[in-house]
Amino acid sequence: MSRNPLDLVRARPEPGFEFSFDGEPLPARPGQTVAAALWSAGRLSWRSTRNAARPRGAFCGMGVCFDCLVVLDGRPNVRACLAPVQPGSQVTTQEGDGHDRLGA
């Protein structure tokens, strides 16, 4: 018999919400990081490297490697594995160092 982990701990999480990733609405759950919400939505890459434009996503999952950088609500270089996603958050793919879009 398969049991839901939420049932096992009698958890009653708050309702989910939406945030935006590259202009597309995606679902999220309270308490999720940006990386966890992106993973849940099937997105595995959300940054490209500066030199070769290779795709990157979460690697270490604990804020050490900086592979998971995103632009969060207009702020570049945010570690998606550490930043909590909020209702209405605007997350975009980070290109290179993240400052190209800002004109820097």
KAKAZI-V146390 format. One record per backbone hydrogen bond with DSSP energy under -1.0 kcal/mol. CO is the residue of the C=O (numbers start at 1). NH is the residue of the N-H. If there is no record, write none. Layout:
co->[CO	CO]
nh->[NH	NH]
//
This chain:
co->[4	5	6	17	18	19	20	21	24	26	28	29	32	33	34	35	36	37	38	39	46	47	54	56	56	68	70	71	72	75	78	79	79	80	83	86	89	90	91	92	94	95	99	100]
nh->[8	9	11	28	88	26	91	24	21	19	17	32	85	37	38	39	40	41	43	42	94	56	49	46	47	80	78	92	75	72	70	82	83	35	34	89	20	73	22	71	48	98	104	103]
//
